[in-house]
Amino acid sequence: KSSISEEYAIRLLAPDDWFSYWRLNCRVAGLHALLNGVPAGYEMENKWTFLEEGKKRGVPVSPYLETPAVVVKHRNEEGGLGIHFYRNATDGGDWIIQERILNGEWVNRHLPDNAPLSTFRVITQSRGAIDVSKECKVEDVTALSCVFRAGRKGAATDHDSILFDVDVKSGEVLGGTTNAHWYRTGLHEVLPGRCPWRSDDHAVTHHPDGNIPVSGSVVPDIRGMLSLVETSHHRLCPDVPLVGWDVVLSADEKLPVCLLEVNLSCNFFRGSFDRKVYLDFLEDMVTDLQAKRLVADREGKKFR
């Protein structure tokens, strides 16, 4: 354990916690979008645009229904109560209507009963985003990290999960941890015994809901998964620096691997990554952004 002075120096001069990297990714994305006139790839943050464009460009996105609308009724309520109408995005509505996707066999083997759809968060970076005027090649995109978000029993989504790091070279599942304590709010959480300041540093080897072994397992075809997101980054948004992909290993034999959505101000979810590859990329990116910022200042450019 580090001393208070050592901890202070790390947080002040060289923070290396997951939240600091998330803030860095957000700032790079914001400055990059601003100084480059919001490249088209940023439109992929819209869930419907992502699905629509993904389907057009041969990216295996999660399937959606094309019926114009659906009606959902409560089985007992009467008098006009308990009835809801949803107009599909395919018909100009606000709702993406999909059948529920189920976890595939490998994923289910590592989860308790009644667990949510549990995805893999993969982060990719694109050197093609440094100079958006040049053509990007698929080789310019690199997968940095992979995390298996093993959902908790009874949870609606895998935002409530154990975060198991995955070795991107071998596919081996490493130790797990959480970041749930970062989201606990309220003054009462500062009381002794309430909210821990930190979670275990990837010390979890078993899913706590059933003591199910997870660490040591190997994700099937990890290279195929990473190649898929690298290709998808190239096809959909090569002009965006960093992308977080939600990858599903599903029970659907026709679509065993699919992509739910992208996150462009992305979070590593405490996954490990090659810091040299990442920081070298950010150094080149920030150098270019600074040059663009100085030009904009000299020209008196105003941003809205």
Residue pairs with C-beta under 8 A, 6 or more apart in sequence:
2 10
10 16
11 17
18 179
18 267
18 268
18 269
18 270
19 182
21 268
22 265
22 266
22 267
22 268
24 282
25 242
25 265
25 266
25 267
26 265
28 241
28 242
28 282
28 285
28 286
28 289
29 240
29 241
29 242
29 264
29 265
30 265
31 289
31 293
32 129
32 240
32 241
32 285
32 289
33 39
33 42
34 303
35 289
35 292
35 293
35 296
36 132
36 239
36 292
39 129
39 132
39 237
39 239
39 240
40 237
40 239
41 129
41 236
41 237
41 238
41 239
41 240
42 237
42 240
42 264
43 49
43 53
44 50
44 53
44 236
44 237
44 240
44 262
44 264
45 262
45 263
45 264
47 96
47 261
48 89
48 96
50 61
50 236
50 261
50 262
51 61
51 62
51 64
51 96
53 59
53 236
54 60
54 61
54 232
54 236
54 259
55 61
57 235
57 236
58 235
59 231
59 232
59 235
59 236
59 259
60 228
60 255
60 257
60 258
60 259
61 258
61 259
61 260
62 98
62 101
62 248
62 258
62 259
62 260
63 98
63 99
63 252
63 255
63 258
64 89
64 90
64 96
64 97
64 98
65 88
65 90
65 97
65 98
65 99
66 88
66 90
67 88
67 90
67 97
68 87
68 88
68 90
68 91
69 85
69 86
69 87
69 88
69 91
69 93
70 85
70 86
70 88
70 97
71 83
71 84
71 85
71 86
72 83
72 84
72 86
73 82
73 83
73 84
74 81
74 82
74 83
76 82
77 83
86 93
86 95
86 97
87 93
87 94
87 95
88 95
88 96
88 97
89 95
89 96
89 97
100 117
101 117
101 248
101 250
101 251
101 252
101 258
102 117
102 250
102 251
102 252
103 111
103 115
103 117
103 118
103 248
103 249
103 250
103 251
104 248
104 249
104 250
104 251
104 256
105 251
106 217
106 219
106 220
106 249
107 118
107 249
108 251
109 217
110 148
110 150
110 173
110 207
110 212
110 213
110 214
110 217
111 118
111 150
111 151
111 207
111 212
112 152
112 153
112 207
112 209
112 210
112 212
113 153
113 210
114 153
114 154
115 150
115 151
115 152
115 153
115 155
115 209
116 151
116 152
116 155
116 156
116 157
116 158
116 160
117 151
117 157
117 158
117 248
118 148
118 149
118 150
118 151
118 158
118 161
119 149
119 158
119 246
119 247
119 248
119 260
120 146
120 147
120 148
120 149
120 166
120 219
120 225
120 246
120 247
120 248
120 249
121 145
121 146
121 147
121 149
121 244
121 245
121 246
121 247
121 267
121 268
121 269
121 271
122 143
122 145
122 146
122 147
122 225
122 226
122 229
122 244
122 245
122 247
123 143
123 144
123 145
123 242
123 243
123 244
123 245
123 266
123 268
123 271
123 273
124 141
124 142
124 143
124 144
124 229
124 230
124 233
124 242
124 243
124 245
125 141
125 142
125 144
125 241
125 242
125 243
125 277
125 278
125 281
126 136
126 140
126 141
126 233
126 234
126 237
126 238
126 239
126 240
126 241
126 242
126 243
127 136
127 140
127 141
127 142
127 281
127 284
128 134
128 135
128 136
128 137
128 140
128 141
128 234
128 238
128 239
129 136
129 238
129 239
129 240
129 241
129 285
130 241
130 284
130 285
130 288
131 288
132 239
136 234
136 238
136 239
137 234
138 230
138 231
138 234
140 234
140 238
141 230
141 231
141 233
141 234
141 238
142 230
142 277
142 281
143 168
143 226
143 229
143 230
144 168
144 268
144 273
144 274
144 277
144 278
145 165
145 168
145 268
145 271
145 272
145 273
146 165
146 166
146 168
146 219
146 222
146 225
146 226
146 271
147 163
147 164
147 165
147 166
147 268
147 269
147 270
147 271
148 163
148 164
148 166
148 173
148 214
148 219
149 158
149 159
149 161
149 162
149 163
149 164
149 269
150 158
150 161
150 162
150 163
150 164
150 176
150 207
150 214
151 157
151 158
151 160
151 161
152 160
152 161
152 162
152 208
152 209
153 209
153 210
155 161
160 180
161 178
162 176
162 177
162 178
162 204
162 207
162 208
162 214
163 176
163 177
163 178
163 179
163 269
163 270
163 271
164 173
164 174
164 175
164 176
164 204
164 214
164 215
165 173
165 174
165 175
165 176
165 177
165 202
165 270
165 271
165 272
166 172
166 173
166 174
166 219
166 222
166 271
167 173
167 174
167 222
168 222
168 226
168 273
170 218
170 222
171 218
171 219
171 220
171 221
171 222
171 223
172 216
172 217
172 218
172 219
173 214
173 215
173 216
173 217
173 218
173 219
174 202
174 215
174 272
175 201
175 202
175 203
175 204
175 205
175 215
176 202
176 203
176 204
176 205
176 207
176 214
176 215
177 199
177 200
177 201
177 202
177 203
177 204
177 270
178 199
178 200
178 204
179 199
179 269
179 270
180 199
181 195
181 196
181 197
181 198
181 199
184 194
184 195
188 194
189 195
202 270
204 214
204 215
205 213
205 214
205 215
205 216
206 212
206 213
206 214
206 215
207 214
219 225
220 249
224 257
225 247
225 257
228 247
228 257
228 259
229 243
229 245
229 247
229 259
232 245
232 259
233 240
233 243
233 245
236 262
237 243
237 262
237 264
240 264
241 281
241 285
242 264
242 266
243 262
243 263
243 264
243 266
244 262
244 263
244 264
244 266
244 267
245 259
245 262
245 263
246 259
246 260
246 261
246 262
246 263
247 257
247 258
247 259
247 260
248 257
248 258
248 259
248 260
249 256
249 257
250 256
250 257
250 258
252 258
296 303
